[in-house]
Amino acid sequence: MCQNHLGELESSALGTPLSHSNQGSSLEPFPWDAGVFDAHCHPTDTMASIKIIPHMKARALTVMSTRSQDQDLVSDVASRYGVEDSGIAVSSRSSGEGRLIPCFGWHPWFSYQFYDDLSSDLTYDGTPSGKISHYDKTLVPPPSSKDVSFSEGLPDPQPLSEFLRETKSRLEKHPIALVGEIGLDKAFRLPQAWTSTNKAQRDEGLTPGGREGRLLSPHRVQMAHQAVILQAQLRLAGEMGRPVSVHGVQAHGVLYDTISQLWKGHEKPVMSRRDKRRIAEGAEDFSSSSEDEINESHVKSSTKKEKPKQGPKPYPPRICVHSFSGPAEVVKQYLHPSVPAEIFFSFSIVINWATGGGDKAEEAIRAIPDDRILAESDLHVAGEQMDQYLEEVCRKICEVKGWNLREGVEQLGRNWRAFIFG
């Protein structure tokens, strides 16, 4: 769900392509039978489309929640169409069940609605004046400097700890659920308050809570506040051992810094060239050892007790930066050998190419290892439109990578399974 497309996506008709024509008949037939997986989408924003999911060509959808209005919707839909705990259901074509992976998280666009009750420096005391104070501290420019009624029209701030408890409960209910969509966004501005005209024209088929065509205010969420909400959810994902889907817009450096703070002290050791050379020389010496010495060494190592499993980490085991729009240099940061989490990058037609950022996306794709790329639609509606965008982005990724189409789709499927199930 991208700010650049929110109005466009919400106004599109159910199942109707936005601006992309159907693929020409001259193209190589698309290998849907190989299994196509959407790494990031929002079909619960249009609940009428949910019934189409069992009839889609895509094998499985990774469905995000973003705000108060869609947490239970995602959980309920997962109860009907969710993938089994083992993940076996996604290994073969299914006409009904086993089509959805739920994700529970709070999007940065709505992060202002929380106050950090886990901090000693509370921004909200439960009073009307405290509400105004909270939004003055959380939003820039402070709303009261322009119009106090703007803050008064916003929801009462909710405690972060309560959301974390609820999210943990949902993750326990859905054992293979992810944490998402979470992240940072420097570009987002809050929409203006609802007017009588807006209310009269709103589409009842859309889940409440989005922009829905409203004009934007000048107010943005403080990056420091967004970072607090993001890190709290990342820690929960680490505690539960769940992957996360992360949003980052015009904040690639800050996003990396915010995430990497949580794995400080847990970095993987990186050997110097000198150390690698010494190990190689030692291996050569070892090759001249007698067979008896080798067997004795094997016996000793096999009798050692297994190391106890390590406890939860303060960071997620796997992270997908969705609709990645950063430069190739940021890719290299995330993929540094010392990074202890597995980092994936997903791409979508509606974000990475429709906004004119195709060249940057293609440069990033070429820099990403073959086993760390994912395909996504990032659409708010399930059905033919979502299938179409998945096909387009898979074709595009294969083209940029120079992959054979079938082999590329199979590779993307393996990558999705690795991201979801580890």
C-alpha positions as CSV (number, residue, x, y, z in Angstrom):
1,M,0.0,0.0,0.0
2,C,1.9,3.0,-1.3
3,Q,1.1,6.6,-0.7
4,N,1.9,7.4,-4.4
5,H,-0.9,5.0,-5.5
6,L,-3.4,5.0,-2.6
7,G,-6.0,7.2,-4.3
8,E,-5.5,5.5,-7.7
9,L,-5.8,2.0,-6.2
10,E,-8.8,2.8,-4.1
11,S,-10.7,4.3,-7.0
12,S,-10.2,1.4,-9.4
13,A,-13.1,-0.9,-10.1
14,L,-13.0,-4.4,-8.6
15,G,-11.0,-6.6,-10.8
16,T,-10.3,-3.9,-13.4
17,P,-6.7,-3.2,-14.4
18,L,-5.5,0.3,-13.5
19,S,-3.5,1.3,-16.5
20,H,-1.7,-1.8,-17.8
21,S,-3.1,-3.6,-20.8
22,N,-3.3,-7.4,-20.9
23,Q,-0.1,-9.2,-22.0
24,G,0.1,-9.6,-25.8
25,S,-0.6,-13.0,-27.3
26,S,2.9,-13.1,-28.8
27,L,4.5,-13.5,-25.3
28,E,5.6,-16.9,-24.1
29,P,2.8,-18.6,-22.2
30,F,3.1,-17.9,-18.5
31,P,3.9,-21.0,-16.3
32,W,1.2,-20.6,-13.6
33,D,1.5,-24.4,-12.9
34,A,5.0,-23.8,-11.6
35,G,3.5,-21.9,-8.7
36,V,3.3,-18.1,-8.3
37,F,3.3,-16.4,-4.9
38,D,2.4,-12.9,-3.9
39,A,4.8,-11.7,-1.2
40,H,2.8,-8.6,-0.2
41,C,-0.8,-7.6,-0.8
42,H,-3.9,-6.1,0.8
43,P,-7.1,-7.8,-0.4
44,T,-8.9,-7.2,2.9
45,D,-9.0,-3.6,1.9
46,T,-11.8,-4.8,-0.5
47,M,-13.6,-7.5,1.3
48,A,-15.9,-8.3,-1.6
49,S,-12.9,-9.6,-3.5
50,I,-12.0,-12.2,-0.9
51,K,-14.3,-14.8,-2.3
52,I,-12.3,-14.7,-5.5
53,I,-9.1,-15.9,-3.9
54,P,-9.8,-19.7,-4.3
55,H,-10.3,-19.1,-8.0
56,M,-7.1,-17.1,-8.6
57,K,-4.2,-18.4,-10.6
58,A,-1.7,-17.4,-7.9
59,R,-0.8,-20.3,-5.6
60,A,-0.8,-18.2,-2.4
61,L,-1.0,-14.6,-1.1
62,T,0.9,-13.0,1.8
63,V,-1.8,-10.7,3.2
64,M,-0.9,-7.7,5.2
65,S,-2.7,-5.8,8.0
66,T,-2.0,-2.2,8.6
67,R,-4.4,-0.5,11.1
68,S,-7.1,-1.2,13.6
69,Q,-9.8,-1.9,11.0
70,D,-8.1,-4.8,9.3
71,Q,-6.4,-6.8,12.0
72,D,-9.4,-9.1,12.7
73,L,-10.3,-9.1,9.0
74,V,-6.9,-10.7,8.1
75,S,-7.3,-13.2,11.0
76,D,-10.8,-14.2,9.9
77,V,-9.9,-14.6,6.2
78,A,-6.8,-16.7,7.3
79,S,-9.1,-18.9,9.3
80,R,-11.0,-19.7,6.0
81,Y,-8.2,-19.7,3.4
82,G,-5.0,-20.0,5.4
83,V,-2.1,-22.2,4.6
84,E,-1.6,-25.2,6.9
85,D,1.1,-25.0,9.5
86,S,3.4,-27.4,7.5
87,G,3.2,-25.3,4.3
88,I,2.6,-28.5,2.3
89,A,-0.6,-27.0,0.9
90,V,1.4,-24.5,-1.2
91,S,3.5,-27.3,-2.9
92,S,0.7,-28.2,-5.3
93,R,-2.2,-26.4,-7.0
94,S,-5.2,-26.0,-4.7
95,S,-8.6,-24.8,-5.7
96,G,-9.7,-23.7,-2.3
97,E,-7.9,-23.9,1.1
98,G,-4.3,-23.2,1.8
99,R,-4.1,-20.0,-0.2
100,L,-3.2,-17.3,2.3
101,I,-0.4,-16.4,4.8
102,P,-1.7,-13.8,7.3
103,C,0.5,-10.9,8.5
104,F,-0.2,-8.7,11.5
105,G,1.4,-5.3,11.9
106,W,0.9,-1.5,12.2
107,H,1.8,0.5,9.1
108,P,3.9,3.7,9.6
109,W,1.1,5.8,8.2
110,F,-1.0,5.1,11.3
111,S,1.8,5.1,13.8
112,Y,0.7,8.4,15.2
113,Q,-2.3,6.7,16.7
114,F,-0.1,5.0,19.4
115,Y,1.5,6.5,22.4
116,D,4.5,4.6,23.9
117,D,3.3,3.6,27.3
118,L,6.5,1.5,27.6
119,S,8.5,4.7,27.8
120,S,9.0,6.8,30.9
121,D,8.3,9.9,28.8
122,L,4.6,9.5,28.1
123,T,3.1,11.7,25.4
124,Y,-0.6,11.1,26.4
125,D,-2.3,11.2,29.7
126,G,-5.9,10.3,28.7
127,T,-7.3,13.8,28.8
128,P,-8.5,16.0,25.9
129,S,-5.6,18.4,26.3
130,G,-3.3,15.4,26.5
131,K,-4.6,14.2,23.2
132,I,-3.7,17.6,21.6
133,S,-0.3,17.4,23.3
134,H,0.4,13.9,22.0
135,Y,-0.3,14.9,18.4
136,D,1.8,18.1,18.7
137,K,4.7,15.9,19.8
138,T,4.1,13.2,17.3
139,L,3.3,15.2,14.1
140,V,5.2,17.9,12.2
141,P,4.3,20.6,12.0
142,P,2.4,20.6,15.3
143,P,-1.3,20.6,14.5
144,S,-2.2,23.1,17.2
145,S,0.1,25.7,15.6
146,K,-2.4,25.8,12.7
147,D,-5.7,24.2,13.7
148,V,-6.5,22.5,17.0
149,S,-9.6,21.0,15.4
150,F,-7.3,18.8,13.3
151,S,-6.0,16.9,16.4
152,E,-9.5,16.8,17.9
153,G,-10.8,15.0,14.9
154,L,-8.1,12.3,15.1
155,P,-8.7,9.1,17.1
156,D,-7.8,9.0,20.8
157,P,-4.2,7.6,21.1
158,Q,-3.9,4.0,22.1
159,P,-1.2,2.3,24.2
160,L,1.5,0.5,22.2
161,S,1.7,-2.3,24.8
162,E,-2.0,-3.2,24.2
163,F,-1.4,-3.6,20.5
164,L,1.7,-5.7,21.1
165,R,-0.3,-8.0,23.3
166,E,-3.1,-8.3,20.8
167,T,-0.6,-9.0,18.0
168,K,1.2,-11.6,20.0
169,S,-2.1,-13.3,20.5
170,R,-2.9,-13.3,16.8
171,L,0.6,-14.7,16.0
172,E,0.0,-17.5,18.5
173,K,-3.4,-18.2,16.9
174,H,-1.7,-18.4,13.4
175,P,1.6,-20.2,13.8
176,I,3.0,-19.3,10.4
177,A,1.8,-15.7,10.4
178,L,4.2,-12.9,9.7
179,V,4.6,-9.4,11.2
180,G,3.6,-6.8,8.7
181,E,3.2,-4.3,7.2
182,I,5.6,-2.2,9.3
183,G,8.2,0.3,8.5
184,L,9.2,4.0,8.0
185,D,7.9,6.6,5.6
186,K,9.2,10.2,5.2
187,A,6.8,11.1,2.3
188,F,3.5,10.3,3.9
189,R,1.2,13.1,5.0
190,L,-2.0,12.6,7.0
191,P,-5.2,13.1,5.0
192,Q,-7.5,16.0,6.0
193,A,-10.5,15.4,8.2
194,W,-13.6,13.9,6.7
195,T,-16.1,16.4,5.2
196,S,-19.8,15.8,4.7
197,T,-19.1,15.5,0.9
198,N,-16.3,12.9,1.5
199,K,-18.7,10.9,3.7
200,A,-21.5,11.0,1.1
201,Q,-19.2,9.9,-1.6
202,R,-17.2,7.1,0.2
203,D,-17.2,3.7,-1.3
204,E,-18.8,1.3,1.2
205,G,-17.0,-1.6,-0.4
206,L,-13.7,-0.4,1.0
207,T,-12.5,-1.2,4.5
208,P,-12.4,2.1,6.5
209,G,-9.2,3.7,7.6
210,G,-7.6,4.6,4.3
211,R,-7.3,8.0,2.6
212,E,-10.2,7.4,0.1
213,G,-9.6,10.4,-2.0
214,R,-9.3,13.0,0.7
215,L,-6.9,15.8,0.3
216,L,-3.6,15.7,2.2
217,S,-2.8,17.8,5.2
218,P,0.7,19.3,5.8
219,H,1.2,17.0,8.8
220,R,3.7,14.1,8.8
221,V,4.6,11.6,11.5
222,Q,7.9,12.3,13.3
223,M,10.5,9.8,12.2
224,A,11.6,9.2,15.8
225,H,8.1,8.2,16.7
226,Q,7.8,5.9,13.6
227,A,11.1,4.3,14.6
228,V,9.8,3.5,18.2
229,I,6.7,1.8,16.8
230,L,8.8,-0.1,14.2
231,Q,11.4,-1.4,16.6
232,A,8.7,-2.6,19.1
233,Q,7.2,-4.7,16.3
234,L,10.6,-6.0,15.2
235,R,11.4,-7.1,18.7
236,L,8.1,-8.9,18.9
237,A,8.9,-10.7,15.6
238,G,12.3,-11.6,17.0
239,E,10.7,-13.0,20.2
240,M,8.2,-15.0,18.2
241,G,10.7,-16.0,15.5
242,R,8.6,-14.6,12.7
243,P,9.6,-13.0,9.4
244,V,8.5,-9.4,8.7
245,S,7.4,-7.4,5.7
246,V,8.9,-3.9,5.9
247,H,7.8,-0.6,4.2
248,G,10.4,2.0,3.4
249,V,9.7,5.2,1.5
250,Q,12.3,8.0,1.1
251,A,13.9,6.6,4.3
252,H,16.3,3.8,3.2
253,G,19.2,4.9,5.3
254,V,17.1,5.6,8.4
255,L,15.3,2.3,7.9
256,Y,18.5,0.3,7.7
257,D,19.9,2.1,10.8
258,T,16.7,1.5,12.8
259,I,16.6,-2.2,12.0
260,S,20.4,-2.8,12.4
261,Q,20.3,-1.3,15.9
262,L,18.5,-4.4,17.0
263,W,21.1,-6.8,15.9
264,K,24.1,-5.0,17.4
265,G,26.1,-7.5,19.3
266,H,24.7,-10.4,17.3
267,E,26.6,-9.8,14.0
268,K,28.1,-12.8,12.3
269,P,31.9,-12.9,12.4
270,V,33.5,-11.9,9.2
271,M,36.9,-13.4,8.4
272,S,39.7,-11.4,6.9
273,R,41.4,-12.6,3.8
274,R,44.4,-13.5,5.9
275,D,42.3,-15.7,8.2
276,K,40.7,-17.4,5.2
277,R,44.2,-18.1,3.8
278,R,45.3,-19.6,7.1
279,I,42.3,-21.9,7.2
280,A,43.0,-23.0,3.6
281,E,46.6,-23.7,4.5
282,G,45.4,-25.7,7.6
283,A,43.1,-27.7,5.4
284,E,46.1,-28.6,3.2
285,D,48.1,-29.8,6.3
286,F,45.1,-31.8,7.5
287,S,44.9,-33.6,4.2
288,S,48.2,-35.2,5.0
289,S,47.0,-36.6,8.3
290,S,46.8,-40.3,8.8
291,E,43.4,-42.1,8.5
292,D,43.6,-43.1,12.1
293,E,43.9,-39.4,13.2
294,I,40.9,-38.5,11.0
295,N,38.8,-41.3,12.4
296,E,39.8,-40.4,16.0
297,S,38.8,-36.8,15.4
298,H,35.5,-37.9,14.0
299,V,34.7,-40.0,17.0
300,K,35.5,-37.2,19.4
301,S,33.4,-34.7,17.5
302,S,30.4,-37.2,17.2
303,T,30.4,-37.8,21.0
304,K,30.1,-34.1,21.8
305,K,26.8,-33.0,23.2
306,E,24.6,-31.0,20.9
307,K,24.6,-27.3,21.7
308,P,21.4,-26.1,23.3
309,K,19.1,-24.1,21.0
310,Q,19.6,-20.4,21.3
311,G,16.8,-18.2,22.7
312,P,14.9,-15.6,20.8
313,K,16.7,-12.7,19.3
314,P,15.8,-9.0,19.4
315,Y,15.5,-8.9,15.6
316,P,13.4,-11.0,13.1
317,P,15.0,-14.0,11.5
318,R,14.0,-12.9,8.0
319,I,13.1,-9.5,6.6
320,C,11.5,-8.6,3.3
321,V,11.9,-4.9,2.2
322,H,8.8,-4.7,0.1
323,S,8.5,-2.8,-3.2
324,F,12.2,-1.9,-2.7
325,S,12.9,1.5,-4.2
326,G,16.4,2.1,-2.8
327,P,19.7,2.1,-4.7
328,A,21.9,-0.9,-5.2
329,E,24.3,0.5,-2.5
330,V,21.6,-0.1,0.1
331,V,21.2,-3.7,-1.1
332,K,24.9,-4.2,-0.3
333,Q,24.4,-2.9,3.2
334,Y,21.6,-5.4,3.9
335,L,23.6,-8.3,2.4
336,H,26.8,-7.6,4.2
337,P,28.2,-11.0,5.6
338,S,27.9,-9.7,9.2
339,V,24.1,-9.2,9.0
340,P,22.6,-12.0,11.1
341,A,19.1,-11.8,9.6
342,E,18.2,-13.1,6.1
343,I,17.2,-10.1,4.0
344,F,14.8,-10.4,1.0
345,F,13.6,-7.8,-1.5
346,S,10.3,-7.8,-3.3
347,F,9.2,-5.8,-6.3
348,S,5.8,-4.8,-7.7
349,I,4.7,-3.4,-11.0
350,V,2.5,-0.7,-9.5
351,I,5.2,0.7,-7.3
352,N,8.6,0.0,-8.9
353,W,7.8,0.6,-12.5
354,A,4.5,2.6,-12.7
355,T,6.1,5.5,-10.8
356,G,9.0,5.8,-13.2
357,G,11.5,4.1,-10.9
358,G,12.1,1.2,-13.2
359,D,15.7,1.9,-13.9
360,K,16.6,2.0,-10.2
361,A,14.6,-1.2,-9.5
362,E,16.4,-3.0,-12.3
363,E,19.8,-1.9,-11.0
364,A,18.8,-3.2,-7.6
365,I,17.5,-6.5,-9.0
366,R,20.8,-7.1,-10.8
367,A,22.6,-6.6,-7.4
368,I,20.4,-8.9,-5.4
369,P,21.4,-12.6,-5.2
370,D,19.1,-15.0,-7.1
371,D,17.7,-16.5,-3.9
372,R,16.7,-13.2,-2.2
373,I,14.2,-11.8,-4.8
374,L,10.4,-11.9,-4.3
375,A,7.4,-10.9,-6.5
376,E,4.4,-9.0,-5.1
377,S,1.3,-7.2,-6.3
378,D,0.8,-4.7,-3.4
379,L,-2.8,-4.5,-4.5
380,H,-5.9,-3.9,-2.4
381,V,-8.1,-6.2,-4.4
382,A,-7.9,-9.9,-5.1
383,G,-8.7,-11.5,-8.4
384,E,-7.8,-11.2,-12.0
385,Q,-6.1,-7.8,-11.5
386,M,-3.8,-9.2,-8.9
387,D,-2.9,-12.2,-11.1
388,Q,-2.1,-9.9,-13.9
389,Y,0.3,-7.8,-11.9
390,L,2.0,-10.8,-10.5
391,E,2.5,-12.2,-14.0
392,E,3.9,-8.8,-15.2
393,V,6.4,-8.5,-12.3
394,C,7.5,-12.1,-12.6
395,R,8.2,-11.5,-16.3
396,K,10.0,-8.3,-15.6
397,I,12.2,-9.9,-12.9
398,C,13.1,-12.8,-15.2
399,E,13.9,-10.4,-18.0
400,V,16.2,-8.3,-15.9
401,K,17.9,-11.4,-14.4
402,G,18.2,-13.1,-17.7
403,W,16.3,-16.1,-16.4
404,N,14.4,-18.6,-18.5
405,L,10.7,-17.8,-17.6
406,R,9.8,-21.2,-16.1
407,E,13.0,-21.6,-14.3
408,G,12.7,-18.0,-13.0
409,V,9.2,-18.5,-11.7
410,E,10.3,-21.7,-10.0
411,Q,13.2,-19.7,-8.4
412,L,10.8,-17.0,-7.2
413,G,8.6,-19.8,-5.7
414,R,11.6,-21.3,-3.8
415,N,12.5,-17.8,-2.5
416,W,9.0,-17.2,-1.2
417,R,9.0,-20.6,0.6
418,A,12.4,-19.8,2.1
419,F,11.2,-16.4,3.3
420,I,7.9,-17.7,4.8
421,F,9.0,-21.0,6.3
422,G,12.8,-20.6,6.6
